[in-house]
Amino acid sequence: MPKPVADKLSAEIIRISKTPEWTRAMGELGAIPETMGPADFNRFVRAEVTRWGDAVKAANVKVD
């Protein structure tokens, strides 16, 4: 995705996620909204893939 598009999309997501409606809706689902920019989100996803990938390998999980 081109950086200007990613930056605009990120800014809109952050703006929406700070609204009372979004915060209330997420709270009703038991979620705690947290916002992060594209670079932080990328690091978060990479860390989660590593974390859960290691757990899946350790548990010897197989897809049928």
VEXSEKOL-129569 format. One record per residue: residue number from 1; residue in three letters; x, y, z of N, C-alpha, C in turn. Coordinates in pm, whole numbers. Layout:
<pt><i>NUM</i><aa>Ala</aa><n_u>X</n_u><n_v>Y</n_v><n_w>Z</n_w><ca_u>X</ca_u><ca_v>Y</ca_v><ca_w>Z</ca_w><c_u>X</c_u><c_v>Y</c_v><c_w>Z</c_w></pt>
...
This chain:
<pt><i>1</i><aa>Met</aa><n_u>86</n_u><n_v>-116</n_v><n_w>0</n_w><ca_u>0</ca_u><ca_v>0</ca_v><ca_w>0</ca_w><c_u>91</c_u><c_v>123</c_v><c_w>0</c_w></pt>
<pt><i>2</i><aa>Pro</aa><n_u>63</n_u><n_v>220</n_v><n_w>-86</n_w><ca_u>145</ca_u><ca_v>342</ca_v><ca_w>-86</ca_w><c_u>138</c_u><c_v>413</c_v><c_w>49</c_w></pt>
<pt><i>3</i><aa>Lys</aa><n_u>251</n_u><n_v>468</n_v><n_w>93</n_w><ca_u>260</ca_u><ca_v>532</ca_v><ca_w>223</ca_w><c_u>155</c_u><c_v>642</c_v><c_w>242</c_w></pt>
<pt><i>4</i><aa>Pro</aa><n_u>131</n_u><n_v>730</n_v><n_w>144</n_w><ca_u>28</ca_u><ca_v>833</ca_v><ca_w>167</ca_w><c_u>-111</c_u><c_v>774</c_v><c_w>194</c_w></pt>
<pt><i>5</i><aa>Val</aa><n_u>-142</n_u><n_v>664</n_v><n_w>127</n_w><ca_u>-271</ca_u><ca_v>598</ca_v><ca_w>148</ca_w><c_u>-275</c_u><c_v>536</c_v><c_w>288</c_w></pt>
<pt><i>6</i><aa>Ala</aa><n_u>-167</n_u><n_v>468</n_v><n_w>326</n_w><ca_u>-160</ca_u><ca_v>406</ca_v><ca_w>459</ca_w><c_u>-169</c_u><c_v>511</c_v><c_w>569</c_w></pt>
<pt><i>7</i><aa>Asp</aa><n_u>-100</n_u><n_v>624</n_v><n_w>549</n_w><ca_u>-104</ca_u><ca_v>731</ca_v><ca_w>649</ca_w><c_u>-245</c_u><c_v>789</c_v><c_w>664</c_w></pt>
<pt><i>8</i><aa>Lys</aa><n_u>-312</n_u><n_v>810</n_v><n_w>552</n_w><ca_u>-449</ca_u><ca_v>865</ca_v><ca_w>557</ca_w><c_u>-544</c_u><c_v>765</c_v><c_w>623</c_w></pt>
<pt><i>9</i><aa>Leu</aa><n_u>-533</n_u><n_v>640</n_v><n_w>585</n_w><ca_u>-617</ca_u><ca_v>536</ca_v><ca_w>644</ca_w><c_u>-593</c_u><c_v>526</c_v><c_w>794</c_w></pt>
<pt><i>10</i><aa>Ser</aa><n_u>-467</n_u><n_v>527</n_v><n_w>834</n_w><ca_u>-433</ca_u><ca_v>521</ca_v><ca_w>975</ca_w><c_u>-491</c_u><c_v>639</c_v><c_w>1052</c_w></pt>
<pt><i>11</i><aa>Ala</aa><n_u>-479</n_u><n_v>758</n_v><n_w>996</n_w><ca_u>-532</ca_u><ca_v>877</ca_v><ca_w>1063</ca_w><c_u>-683</c_u><c_v>867</c_v><c_w>1083</c_w></pt>
<pt><i>12</i><aa>Glu</aa><n_u>-753</n_u><n_v>816</n_v><n_w>984</n_w><ca_u>-898</ca_u><ca_v>801</ca_v><ca_w>995</ca_w><c_u>-936</c_u><c_v>695</c_v><c_w>1098</c_w></pt>
<pt><i>13</i><aa>Ile</aa><n_u>-864</n_u><n_v>586</n_v><n_w>1098</n_w><ca_u>-891</ca_u><ca_v>480</ca_v><ca_w>1197</ca_w><c_u>-869</c_u><c_v>532</c_v><c_w>1338</c_w></pt>
<pt><i>14</i><aa>Ile</aa><n_u>-760</n_u><n_v>605</n_v><n_w>1358</n_w><ca_u>-732</ca_u><ca_v>662</ca_v><ca_w>1490</ca_w><c_u>-841</c_u><c_v>762</c_v><c_w>1529</c_w></pt>
<pt><i>15</i><aa>Arg</aa><n_u>-881</n_u><n_v>848</n_v><n_w>1434</n_w><ca_u>-986</ca_u><ca_v>946</ca_v><ca_w>1462</ca_w><c_u>-1115</c_u><c_v>876</c_v><c_w>1505</c_w></pt>
<pt><i>16</i><aa>Ile</aa><n_u>-1156</n_u><n_v>776</n_v><n_w>1430</n_w><ca_u>-1280</ca_u><ca_v>704</ca_v><ca_w>1459</ca_w><c_u>-1269</c_u><c_v>630</c_v><c_w>1593</c_w></pt>
<pt><i>17</i><aa>Ser</aa><n_u>-1155</n_u><n_v>570</n_v><n_w>1618</n_w><ca_u>-1140</ca_u><ca_v>490</ca_v><ca_w>1741</ca_w><c_u>-1139</c_u><c_v>575</c_v><c_w>1867</c_w></pt>
<pt><i>18</i><aa>Lys</aa><n_u>-1127</n_u><n_v>705</n_v><n_w>1854</n_w><ca_u>-1130</ca_u><ca_v>793</ca_v><ca_w>1971</ca_w><c_u>-1269</c_u><c_v>852</c_v><c_w>1996</c_w></pt>
<pt><i>19</i><aa>Thr</aa><n_u>-1366</n_u><n_v>816</n_v><n_w>1914</n_w><ca_u>-1501</ca_u><ca_v>869</ca_v><ca_w>1934</ca_w><c_u>-1571</c_u><c_v>796</c_v><c_w>2049</c_w></pt>
<pt><i>20</i><aa>Pro</aa><n_u>-1661</n_u><n_v>865</n_v><n_w>2117</n_w><ca_u>-1734</ca_u><ca_v>800</ca_v><ca_w>2226</ca_w><c_u>-1814</c_u><c_v>678</c_v><c_w>2178</c_w></pt>
<pt><i>21</i><aa>Glu</aa><n_u>-1870</n_u><n_v>687</n_v><n_w>2059</n_w><ca_u>-1950</ca_u><ca_v>575</ca_v><ca_w>2006</ca_w><c_u>-1863</c_u><c_v>450</c_v><c_w>1991</c_w></pt>
<pt><i>22</i><aa>Trp</aa><n_u>-1745</n_u><n_v>466</n_v><n_w>1936</n_w><ca_u>-1655</ca_u><ca_v>352</ca_v><ca_w>1914</ca_w><c_u>-1609</c_u><c_v>296</c_v><c_w>2048</c_w></pt>
<pt><i>23</i><aa>Thr</aa><n_u>-1568</n_u><n_v>386</n_v><n_w>2138</n_w><ca_u>-1522</ca_u><ca_v>342</ca_v><ca_w>2270</ca_w><c_u>-1631</c_u><c_v>265</c_v><c_w>2343</c_w></pt>
<pt><i>24</i><aa>Arg</aa><n_u>-1755</n_u><n_v>315</n_v><n_w>2337</n_w><ca_u>-1867</ca_u><ca_v>248</ca_v><ca_w>2403</ca_w><c_u>-1893</c_u><c_v>111</c_v><c_w>2338</c_w></pt>
<pt><i>25</i><aa>Ala</aa><n_u>-1895</n_u><n_v>106</n_v><n_w>2205</n_w><ca_u>-1921</ca_u><ca_v>-20</ca_v><ca_w>2135</ca_w><c_u>-1815</c_u><c_v>-124</c_v><c_w>2167</c_w></pt>
<pt><i>26</i><aa>Met</aa><n_u>-1690</n_u><n_v>-83</n_v><n_w>2170</n_w><ca_u>-1582</ca_u><ca_v>-176</ca_v><ca_w>2202</ca_w><c_u>-1591</c_u><c_v>-221</c_v><c_w>2348</c_w></pt>
<pt><i>27</i><aa>Gly</aa><n_u>-1628</n_u><n_v>-129</n_v><n_w>2436</n_w><ca_u>-1645</ca_u><ca_v>-163</ca_v><ca_w>2577</ca_w><c_u>-1754</c_u><c_v>-266</c_v><c_w>2597</c_w></pt>
<pt><i>28</i><aa>Glu</aa><n_u>-1862</n_u><n_v>-255</n_v><n_w>2521</n_w><ca_u>-1971</ca_u><ca_v>-352</ca_v><ca_w>2529</ca_w><c_u>-1926</c_u><c_v>-491</c_v><c_w>2486</c_w></pt>
<pt><i>29</i><aa>Leu</aa><n_u>-1821</n_u><n_v>-497</n_v><n_w>2404</n_w><ca_u>-1767</ca_u><ca_v>-625</ca_v><ca_w>2359</ca_w><c_u>-1655</c_u><c_v>-675</c_v><c_w>2451</c_w></pt>
<pt><i>30</i><aa>Gly</aa><n_u>-1624</n_u><n_v>-595</n_v><n_w>2553</n_w><ca_u>-1518</ca_u><ca_v>-632</ca_v><ca_w>2646</ca_w><c_u>-1379</c_u><c_v>-595</c_v><c_w>2598</c_w></pt>
<pt><i>31</i><aa>Ala</aa><n_u>-1372</n_u><n_v>-513</n_v><n_w>2493</n_w><ca_u>-1243</ca_u><ca_v>-473</ca_v><ca_w>2438</ca_w><c_u>-1198</c_u><c_v>-340</c_v><c_w>2496</c_w></pt>
<pt><i>32</i><aa>Ile</aa><n_u>-1070</n_u><n_v>-320</n_v><n_w>2501</n_w><ca_u>-1013</ca_u><ca_v>-193</ca_v><ca_w>2543</ca_w><c_u>-945</c_u><c_v>-134</c_v><c_w>2419</c_w></pt>
<pt><i>33</i><aa>Pro</aa><n_u>-1007</n_u><n_v>-32</n_v><n_w>2359</n_w><ca_u>-950</ca_u><ca_v>25</ca_v><ca_w>2237</ca_w><c_u>-812</c_u><c_v>85</c_v><c_w>2261</c_w></pt>
<pt><i>34</i><aa>Glu</aa><n_u>-723</n_u><n_v>57</n_v><n_w>2169</n_w><ca_u>-588</ca_u><ca_v>113</ca_v><ca_w>2174</ca_w><c_u>-552</c_u><c_v>154</c_v><c_w>2032</c_w></pt>
<pt><i>35</i><aa>Thr</aa><n_u>-498</n_u><n_v>273</n_v><n_w>2018</n_w><ca_u>-461</ca_u><ca_v>318</ca_v><ca_w>1884</ca_w><c_u>-310</c_u><c_v>318</c_v><c_w>1870</c_w></pt>
<pt><i>36</i><aa>Met</aa><n_u>-266</n_u><n_v>294</n_v><n_w>1747</n_w><ca_u>-123</ca_u><ca_v>300</ca_v><ca_w>1716</ca_w><c_u>-108</c_u><c_v>335</c_v><c_w>1569</c_w></pt>
<pt><i>37</i><aa>Gly</aa><n_u>0</n_u><n_v>398</n_v><n_w>1538</n_w><ca_u>28</ca_u><ca_v>434</ca_v><ca_w>1400</ca_w><c_u>73</c_u><c_v>313</c_v><c_w>1320</c_w></pt>
<pt><i>38</i><aa>Pro</aa><n_u>95</n_u><n_v>332</n_v><n_w>1190</n_w><ca_u>132</ca_u><ca_v>221</ca_v><ca_w>1103</ca_w><c_u>258</c_u><c_v>147</c_v><c_w>1147</c_w></pt>
<pt><i>39</i><aa>Ala</aa><n_u>363</n_u><n_v>219</n_v><n_w>1186</n_w><ca_u>488</ca_u><ca_v>153</ca_v><ca_w>1224</ca_w><c_u>468</c_u><c_v>69</c_v><c_w>1352</c_w></pt>
<pt><i>40</i><aa>Asp</aa><n_u>399</n_u><n_v>126</n_v><n_w>1451</n_w><ca_u>373</ca_u><ca_v>51</ca_v><ca_w>1574</ca_w><c_u>285</c_u><c_v>-70</c_v><c_w>1549</c_w></pt>
<pt><i>41</i><aa>Phe</aa><n_u>184</n_u><n_v>-53</n_v><n_w>1462</n_w><ca_u>96</ca_u><ca_v>-165</ca_v><ca_w>1430</ca_w><c_u>173</c_u><c_v>-276</c_v><c_w>1360</c_w></pt>
<pt><i>42</i><aa>Asn</aa><n_u>261</n_u><n_v>-239</n_v><n_w>1269</n_w><ca_u>343</ca_u><ca_v>-337</ca_v><ca_w>1199</ca_w><c_u>428</c_u><c_v>-416</c_v><c_w>1298</c_w></pt>
<pt><i>43</i><aa>Arg</aa><n_u>492</n_u><n_v>-346</n_v><n_w>1392</n_w><ca_u>572</ca_u><ca_v>-415</ca_v><ca_w>1494</ca_w><c_u>486</c_u><c_v>-507</c_v><c_w>1580</c_w></pt>
<pt><i>44</i><aa>Phe</aa><n_u>367</n_u><n_v>-459</n_v><n_w>1617</n_w><ca_u>276</ca_u><ca_v>-539</ca_v><ca_w>1699</ca_w><c_u>236</c_u><c_v>-669</c_v><c_w>1627</c_w></pt>
<pt><i>45</i><aa>Val</aa><n_u>198</n_u><n_v>-656</n_v><n_w>1500</n_w><ca_u>155</ca_u><ca_v>-775</ca_v><ca_w>1424</ca_w><c_u>271</c_u><c_v>-873</c_v><c_w>1410</c_w></pt>
<pt><i>46</i><aa>Arg</aa><n_u>388</n_u><n_v>-823</n_v><n_w>1377</n_w><ca_u>505</ca_u><ca_v>-912</ca_v><ca_w>1363</ca_w><c_u>535</c_u><c_v>-984</c_v><c_w>1494</c_w></pt>
<pt><i>47</i><aa>Ala</aa><n_u>526</n_u><n_v>-914</n_v><n_w>1605</n_w><ca_u>552</ca_u><ca_v>-976</ca_v><ca_w>1734</ca_w><c_u>446</c_u><c_v>-1082</c_v><c_w>1766</c_w></pt>
<pt><i>48</i><aa>Glu</aa><n_u>321</n_u><n_v>-1053</n_v><n_w>1734</n_w><ca_u>213</ca_u><ca_v>-1150</ca_v><ca_w>1760</ca_w><c_u>228</c_u><c_v>-1274</c_v><c_w>1673</c_w></pt>
<pt><i>49</i><aa>Val</aa><n_u>268</n_u><n_v>-1255</n_v><n_w>1548</n_w><ca_u>289</ca_u><ca_v>-1371</ca_v><ca_w>1459</ca_w><c_u>400</c_u><c_v>-1459</c_v><c_w>1515</c_w></pt>
<pt><i>50</i><aa>Thr</aa><n_u>508</n_u><n_v>-1397</n_v><n_w>1560</n_w><ca_u>618</ca_u><ca_v>-1473</ca_v><ca_w>1620</ca_w><c_u>571</c_u><c_v>-1543</c_v><c_w>1748</c_w></pt>
<pt><i>51</i><aa>Arg</aa><n_u>505</n_u><n_v>-1468</n_v><n_w>1833</n_w><ca_u>458</ca_u><ca_v>-1522</ca_v><ca_w>1961</ca_w><c_u>367</c_u><c_v>-1642</c_v><c_w>1941</c_w></pt>
<pt><i>52</i><aa>Trp</aa><n_u>262</n_u><n_v>-1623</n_v><n_w>1863</n_w><ca_u>165</ca_u><ca_v>-1731</ca_v><ca_w>1845</ca_w><c_u>216</c_u><c_v>-1839</c_v><c_w>1752</c_w></pt>
<pt><i>53</i><aa>Gly</aa><n_u>303</n_u><n_v>-1804</n_v><n_w>1659</n_w><ca_u>364</ca_u><ca_v>-1906</ca_v><ca_w>1573</ca_w><c_u>445</c_u><c_v>-2004</c_v><c_w>1656</c_w></pt>
<pt><i>54</i><aa>Asp</aa><n_u>522</n_u><n_v>-1950</n_v><n_w>1751</n_w><ca_u>600</ca_u><ca_v>-2037</ca_v><ca_w>1839</ca_w><c_u>508</c_u><c_v>-2125</c_v><c_w>1924</c_w></pt>
<pt><i>55</i><aa>Ala</aa><n_u>398</n_u><n_v>-2070</n_v><n_w>1974</n_w><ca_u>304</ca_u><ca_v>-2147</ca_v><ca_w>2055</ca_w><c_u>241</c_u><c_v>-2258</c_v><c_w>1973</c_w></pt>
<pt><i>56</i><aa>Val</aa><n_u>205</n_u><n_v>-2227</n_v><n_w>1849</n_w><ca_u>142</ca_u><ca_v>-2328</ca_v><ca_w>1761</ca_w><c_u>243</c_u><c_v>-2439</c_v><c_w>1732</c_w></pt>
<pt><i>57</i><aa>Lys</aa><n_u>365</n_u><n_v>-2403</n_v><n_w>1703</n_w><ca_u>469</ca_u><ca_v>-2505</ca_v><ca_w>1677</ca_w><c_u>493</c_u><c_v>-2591</c_v><c_w>1799</c_w></pt>
<pt><i>58</i><aa>Ala</aa><n_u>502</n_u><n_v>-2528</n_v><n_w>1917</n_w><ca_u>526</ca_u><ca_v>-2603</ca_v><ca_w>2041</ca_w><c_u>414</c_u><c_v>-2699</c_v><c_w>2072</c_w></pt>
<pt><i>59</i><aa>Ala</aa><n_u>291</n_u><n_v>-2660</n_v><n_w>2037</n_w><ca_u>175</ca_u><ca_v>-2746</ca_v><ca_w>2063</ca_w><c_u>153</c_u><c_v>-2846</c_v><c_w>1950</c_w></pt>
<pt><i>60</i><aa>Asn</aa><n_u>236</n_u><n_v>-2837</n_v><n_w>1846</n_w><ca_u>226</ca_u><ca_v>-2927</ca_v><ca_w>1732</ca_w><c_u>87</c_u><c_v>-2923</c_v><c_w>1667</c_w></pt>
<pt><i>61</i><aa>Val</aa><n_u>32</n_u><n_v>-2803</n_v><n_w>1656</n_w><ca_u>-100</ca_u><ca_v>-2785</ca_v><ca_w>1597</ca_w><c_u>-92</c_u><c_v>-2806</c_v><c_w>1447</c_w></pt>
<pt><i>62</i><aa>Lys</aa><n_u>-185</n_u><n_v>-2879</n_v><n_w>1392</n_w><ca_u>-191</ca_u><ca_v>-2907</ca_v><ca_w>1247</ca_w><c_u>-326</c_u><c_v>-2863</c_v><c_w>1194</c_w></pt>
<pt><i>63</i><aa>Val</aa><n_u>-328</n_u><n_v>-2812</n_v><n_w>1073</n_w><ca_u>-452</ca_u><ca_v>-2772</ca_v><ca_w>1007</ca_w><c_u>-501</c_u><c_v>-2891</c_v><c_w>925</c_w></pt>
<pt><i>64</i><aa>Asp</aa><n_u>-628</n_u><n_v>-2922</n_v><n_w>942</n_w><ca_u>-686</ca_u><ca_v>-3034</ca_v><ca_w>865</ca_w><c_u>-733</c_u><c_v>-2986</c_v><c_w>731</c_w></pt>
